Amino acid sequence: MKNITHSSALVIVCLATAGCARNPNVDIAGSYFPGWMLALAGAVAATGAAHQLLRRKGVMRAAGHPALIYPSMVLLFTCLFWLCFFA
């Protein structure tokens, strides 16, 4: 029984540290920035562009409360940019 517990603990530790194999930093002009920070900056810009597009189309009134819509859009664009450029 002790051998099974030790083996399963080893498997859990290996699975937990499997994501640590790649360095998530990006070299920009000699400084290393976390990739998520660049994805977040791009997401804020994309959300601003989406706001302008939605406002021109007249969809803003039907879209919902801005306190829910804009953070959700930033999160969506951040995850998409991270997957497209850094994953």
HELIX and SHEET records of a PDB file:
HELIX    1   1 LYS A    2  ALA A   16  1                                  15    
HELIX    2   2 ALA A   18  ALA A   21  5                                   4    
HELIX    3   3 GLY A   35  LYS A   57  1                                  23    
HELIX    4   4 MET A   60  ALA A   63  1                                   4    
HELIX    5   5 PRO A   66  PHE A   85  1                                  20    
SHEET    1   A 2 ASN A  25  ILE A  28  0                                        
SHEET    2   A 2 SER A  31  PRO A  34 -1                                        
END                                                                             
